[in-house]
Amino acid sequence: MNNTGRKTITLLTGLGIGAALAVLFAPQSGEETREWIADTAERRFKGLRRMGRRSYRRLQDAVTEGEEKVTEVLRNGKKALGSVATKLD
């Protein structure tokens, strides 16, 4: 057997031993691990959704505030133009 064949067999043997040890010493069963992953993913998804809603509300508030300020500036500009127009007449 050549050197490459030995290295391949050694690699596969090491992977097999590692997988066997992982199964023997796993802290939880496969079902428990799947449940933990699902619960963690769901919690994080809900947290991201909450953050998204909060950000959306803040954005809506900022847009509303901006609209109010633009309206106020336009109203004041209209009054100023009206005042200048009456002085020119």
N, CA and C atoms as an extended XYZ file, in Angstrom:
267
Properties=species:S:1:pos:R:3:atomname:S:1:resname:S:1:resid:I:1 pbc="F F F"
N         0.851       -1.169        0.000 N   MET     1
C         0.000        0.000        0.000 CA  MET     1
C         0.905        1.244        0.000 C   MET     1
N         0.525        2.241       -0.797 N   ASN     2
C         1.356        3.440       -0.857 CA  ASN     2
C         1.017        4.399        0.286 C   ASN     2
N         1.771        5.477        0.355 N   ASN     3
C         1.646        6.441        1.439 CA  ASN     3
C         0.274        7.125        1.438 C   ASN     3
N        -0.278        7.431        0.253 N   THR     4
C        -1.588        8.088        0.161 CA  THR     4
C        -2.681        7.174        0.696 C   THR     4
N        -2.599        5.888        0.375 N   GLY     5
C        -3.588        4.925        0.866 CA  GLY     5
C        -3.566        4.816        2.383 C   GLY     5
N        -2.368        4.812        2.957 N   ARG     6
C        -2.253        4.755        4.432 CA  ARG     6
C        -2.856        6.001        5.067 C   ARG     6
N        -2.570        7.148        4.467 N   LYS     7
C        -3.110        8.403        5.020 CA  LYS     7
C        -4.632        8.416        4.946 C   LYS     7
N        -5.184        7.911        3.870 N   THR     8
C        -6.642        7.866        3.717 CA  THR     8
C        -7.263        6.933        4.753 C   THR     8
N        -6.670        5.775        4.932 N   ILE     9
C        -7.185        4.822        5.922 CA  ILE     9
C        -7.070        5.413        7.328 C   ILE     9
N        -5.956        6.071        7.616 N   THR    10
C        -5.767        6.687        8.928 CA  THR    10
C        -6.818        7.779        9.154 C   THR    10
N        -7.076        8.580        8.126 N   LEU    11
C        -8.077        9.645        8.238 CA  LEU    11
C        -9.460        9.059        8.496 C   LEU    11
N        -9.844        8.074        7.721 N   LEU    12
C       -11.161        7.459        7.888 CA  LEU    12
C       -11.293        6.771        9.243 C   LEU    12
N       -10.232        6.128        9.707 N   THR    13
C       -10.246        5.497       11.032 CA  THR    13
C       -10.423        6.558       12.122 C   THR    13
N        -9.705        7.650       11.981 N   GLY    14
C        -9.821        8.735       12.959 CA  GLY    14
C       -11.219        9.329       12.980 C   GLY    14
N       -11.792        9.514       11.784 N   LEU    15
C       -13.170       10.026       11.719 CA  LEU    15
C       -14.153        9.062       12.373 C   LEU    15
N       -13.977        7.784       12.127 N   GLY    16
C       -14.858        6.775       12.723 CA  GLY    16
C       -14.755        6.766       14.237 C   GLY    16
N       -13.524        6.788       14.737 N   ILE    17
C       -13.316        6.799       16.197 CA  ILE    17
C       -13.910        8.078       16.799 C   ILE    17
N       -13.703        9.200       16.137 N   GLY    18
C       -14.256       10.470       16.632 CA  GLY    18
C       -15.771       10.458       16.672 C   GLY    18
N       -16.390        9.932       15.628 N   ALA    19
C       -17.852        9.849       15.593 CA  ALA    19
C       -18.369        8.915       16.686 C   ALA    19
N       -17.708        7.787       16.892 N   ALA    20
C       -18.123        6.846       17.931 CA  ALA    20
C       -18.010        7.477       19.320 C   ALA    20
N       -16.918        8.183       19.571 N   LEU    21
C       -16.739        8.846       20.872 CA  LEU    21
C       -17.773        9.955       21.060 C   LEU    21
N       -18.086       10.670       19.986 N   ALA    22
C       -19.088       11.738       20.085 CA  ALA    22
C       -20.446       11.166       20.463 C   ALA    22
N       -20.812       10.039       19.884 N   VAL    23
C       -22.093        9.402       20.202 CA  VAL    23
C       -22.083        8.887       21.640 C   VAL    23
N       -20.964        8.291       22.070 N   LEU    24
C       -20.886        7.743       23.433 CA  LEU    24
C       -20.933        8.823       24.510 C   LEU    24
N       -20.267        9.932       24.267 N   PHE    25
C       -20.139       10.950       25.305 CA  PHE    25
C       -21.010       12.185       25.075 C   PHE    25
N       -21.972       12.097       24.191 N   ALA    26
C       -22.872       13.232       23.941 CA  ALA    26
C       -23.660       13.529       25.210 C   ALA    26
N       -23.769       14.808       25.588 N   PRO    27
C       -24.473       15.157       26.821 CA  PRO    27
C       -25.988       14.974       26.717 C   PRO    27
N       -26.525       14.960       25.491 N   GLN    28
C       -27.966       14.820       25.313 CA  GLN    28
C       -28.227       13.810       24.204 C   GLN    28
N       -29.455       13.317       24.199 N   SER    29
C       -29.826       12.413       23.110 CA  SER    29
C       -30.061       13.239       21.847 C   SER    29
N       -30.182       12.571       20.731 N   GLY    30
C       -30.432       13.274       19.470 CA  GLY    30
C       -31.722       14.055       19.498 C   GLY    30
N       -32.764       13.456       20.081 N   GLU    31
C       -34.058       14.141       20.165 CA  GLU    31
C       -33.957       15.396       21.032 C   GLU    31
N       -33.283       15.271       22.172 N   GLU    32
C       -33.115       16.438       23.053 CA  GLU    32
C       -32.328       17.535       22.356 C   GLU    32
N       -31.310       17.150       21.609 N   THR    33
C       -30.498       18.133       20.881 CA  THR    33
C       -31.332       18.826       19.820 C   THR    33
N       -32.139       18.069       19.085 N   ARG    34
C       -33.005       18.669       18.063 CA  ARG    34
C       -33.994       19.635       18.703 C   ARG    34
N       -34.571       19.253       19.848 N   GLU    35
C       -35.502       20.141       20.557 CA  GLU    35
C       -34.796       21.412       21.002 C   GLU    35
N       -33.580       21.275       21.523 N   TRP    36
C       -32.820       22.445       21.973 CA  TRP    36
C       -32.549       23.382       20.798 C   TRP    36
N       -32.144       22.806       19.667 N   ILE    37
C       -31.871       23.631       18.482 CA  ILE    37
C       -33.145       24.338       18.029 C   ILE    37
N       -34.259       23.622       17.981 N   ALA    38
C       -35.526       24.214       17.545 CA  ALA    38
C       -35.965       25.320       18.500 C   ALA    38
N       -35.878       25.075       19.810 N   ASP    39
C       -36.271       26.084       20.796 CA  ASP    39
C       -35.392       27.325       20.698 C   ASP    39
N       -34.100       27.108       20.571 N   THR    40
C       -33.176       28.237       20.466 CA  THR    40
C       -33.458       29.049       19.201 C   THR    40
N       -33.665       28.366       18.092 N   ALA    41
C       -33.955       29.062       16.835 CA  ALA    41
C       -35.259       29.841       16.949 C   ALA    41
N       -36.270       29.246       17.558 N   GLU    42
C       -37.562       29.928       17.704 CA  GLU    42
C       -37.441       31.163       18.601 C   GLU    42
N       -36.712       31.035       19.717 N   ARG    43
C       -36.517       32.181       20.616 CA  ARG    43
C       -35.811       33.326       19.901 C   ARG    43
N       -34.780       32.987       19.169 N   ARG    44
C       -34.022       34.030       18.461 CA  ARG    44
C       -34.855       34.665       17.355 C   ARG    44
N       -35.656       33.850       16.668 N   PHE    45
C       -36.524       34.384       15.624 CA  PHE    45
C       -37.534       35.354       16.222 C   PHE    45
N       -38.135       34.977       17.363 N   LYS    46
C       -39.093       35.869       18.025 CA  LYS    46
C       -38.414       37.160       18.461 C   LYS    46
N       -37.191       37.055       18.977 N   GLY    47
C       -36.455       38.253       19.384 CA  GLY    47
C       -36.176       39.169       18.200 C   GLY    47
N       -35.776       38.583       17.088 N   LEU    48
C       -35.539       39.387       15.883 CA  LEU    48
C       -36.823       40.036       15.393 C   LEU    48
N       -37.925       39.302       15.477 N   ARG    49
C       -39.210       39.867       15.053 CA  ARG    49
C       -39.601       41.048       15.942 C   ARG    49
N       -39.376       40.913       17.263 N   ARG    50
C       -39.665       42.021       18.187 CA  ARG    50
C       -38.817       43.231       17.860 C   ARG    50
N       -37.532       42.994       17.606 N   MET    51
C       -36.645       44.104       17.251 CA  MET    51
C       -37.103       44.766       15.952 C   MET    51
N       -37.543       43.974       15.000 N   GLY    52
C       -38.036       44.514       13.733 CA  GLY    52
C       -39.268       45.371       13.937 C   GLY    52
N       -40.188       44.902       14.763 N   ARG    53
C       -41.406       45.690       15.048 CA  ARG    53
C       -41.055       47.003       15.726 C   ARG    53
N       -40.145       46.931       16.716 N   ARG    54
C       -39.727       48.150       17.408 CA  ARG    54
C       -39.100       49.147       16.441 C   ARG    54
N       -38.230       48.649       15.588 N   SER    55
C       -37.565       49.515       14.614 CA  SER    55
C       -38.580       50.114       13.655 C   SER    55
N       -39.555       49.326       13.240 N   TYR    56
C       -40.583       49.818       12.327 CA  TYR    56
C       -41.405       50.929       12.984 C   TYR    56
N       -41.773       50.737       14.262 N   ARG    57
C       -42.526       51.786       14.976 CA  ARG    57
C       -41.697       53.061       15.112 C   ARG    57
N       -40.416       52.916       15.435 N   ARG    58
C       -39.552       54.096       15.536 CA  ARG    58
C       -39.449       54.815       14.197 C   ARG    58
N       -39.351       54.048       13.132 N   LEU    59
C       -39.279       54.644       11.802 CA  LEU    59
C       -40.571       55.376       11.478 C   LEU    59
N       -41.710       54.765       11.799 N   GLN    60
C       -42.992       55.427       11.574 CA  GLN    60
C       -43.066       56.730       12.363 C   GLN    60
N       -42.638       56.712       13.622 N   ASP    61
C       -42.644       57.920       14.446 CA  ASP    61
C       -41.747       58.996       13.839 C   ASP    61
N       -40.576       58.608       13.357 N   ALA    62
C       -39.646       59.563       12.759 CA  ALA    62
C       -40.236       60.172       11.487 C   ALA    62
N       -40.889       59.360       10.676 N   VAL    63
C       -41.505       59.864        9.446 CA  VAL    63
C       -42.634       60.829        9.791 C   VAL    63
N       -43.459       60.469       10.758 N   THR    64
C       -44.556       61.345       11.172 CA  THR    64
C       -44.010       62.679       11.686 C   THR    64
N       -42.986       62.603       12.522 N   GLU    65
C       -42.369       63.828       13.050 CA  GLU    65
C       -41.783       64.670       11.912 C   GLU    65
N       -41.149       64.032       10.962 N   GLY    66
C       -40.589       64.749        9.814 CA  GLY    66
C       -41.680       65.422        8.991 C   GLY    66
N       -42.779       64.722        8.768 N   GLU    67
C       -43.899       65.302        8.024 CA  GLU    67
C       -44.445       66.531        8.739 C   GLU    67
N       -44.582       66.427       10.064 N   GLU    68
C       -45.087       67.570       10.842 CA  GLU    68
C       -44.152       68.770       10.733 C   GLU    68
N       -42.846       68.518       10.796 N   LYS    69
C       -41.884       69.617       10.699 CA  LYS    69
C       -41.899       70.252        9.315 C   LYS    69
N       -41.983       69.430        8.278 N   VAL    70
C       -42.035       69.971        6.909 CA  VAL    70
C       -43.308       70.795        6.732 C   VAL    70
N       -44.424       70.304        7.236 N   THR    71
C       -45.688       71.041        7.143 CA  THR    71
C       -45.566       72.379        7.860 C   THR    71
N       -44.960       72.375        9.035 N   GLU    72
C       -44.789       73.612        9.806 CA  GLU    72
C       -43.898       74.604        9.044 C   GLU    72
N       -42.805       74.122        8.470 N   VAL    73
C       -41.910       74.998        7.706 CA  VAL    73
C       -42.640       75.578        6.505 C   VAL    73
N       -43.396       74.759        5.802 N   LEU    74
C       -44.148       75.250        4.645 CA  LEU    74
C       -45.202       76.277        5.056 C   LEU    74
N       -45.873       76.009        6.163 N   ARG    75
C       -46.886       76.944        6.662 CA  ARG    75
C       -46.239       78.284        7.016 C   ARG    75
N       -45.091       78.231        7.717 N   ASN    76
C       -44.391       79.469        8.083 CA  ASN    76
C       -43.884       80.195        6.843 C   ASN    76
N       -43.405       79.454        5.845 N   GLY    77
C       -42.949       80.065        4.599 CA  GLY    77
C       -44.089       80.749        3.869 C   GLY    77
N       -45.244       80.115        3.867 N   LYS    78
C       -46.429       80.701        3.217 CA  LYS    78
C       -46.831       81.994        3.918 C   LYS    78
N       -46.792       81.974        5.257 N   LYS    79
C       -47.122       83.186        6.022 CA  LYS    79
C       -46.120       84.295        5.712 C   LYS    79
N       -44.829       83.950        5.652 N   ALA    80
C       -43.795       84.945        5.367 CA  ALA    80
C       -43.988       85.534        3.972 C   ALA    80
N       -44.300       84.693        2.990 N   LEU    81
C       -44.546       85.187        1.640 CA  LEU    81
C       -45.774       86.088        1.598 C   LEU    81
N       -46.804       85.691        2.334 N   GLY    82
C       -48.014       86.531        2.403 CA  GLY    82
C       -47.704       87.874        3.030 C   GLY    82
N       -46.890       87.884        4.054 N   SER    83
C       -46.508       89.125        4.728 CA  SER    83
C       -45.707       90.014        3.788 C   SER    83
N       -44.782       89.469        3.059 N   VAL    84
C       -43.968       90.241        2.111 CA  VAL    84
C       -44.853       90.760        0.989 C   VAL    84
N       -45.790       89.943        0.518 N   ALA    85
C       -46.673       90.334       -0.580 CA  ALA    85
C       -47.551       91.517       -0.175 C   ALA    85
N       -48.058       91.521        1.077 N   THR    86
C       -48.898       92.629        1.524 CA  THR    86
C       -48.080       93.908        1.667 C   THR    86
N       -46.813       93.799        2.027 N   LYS    87
C       -45.976       94.974        2.146 CA  LYS    87
C       -45.623       95.565        0.774 C   LYS    87
N       -45.569       94.709       -0.239 N   LEU    88
C       -45.246       95.177       -1.579 CA  LEU    88
C       -46.435       95.847       -2.247 C   LEU    88
N       -47.636       95.517       -1.800 N   ASP    89
C       -48.847       96.122       -2.407 CA  ASP    89
C       -49.059       97.503       -1.963 C   ASP    89
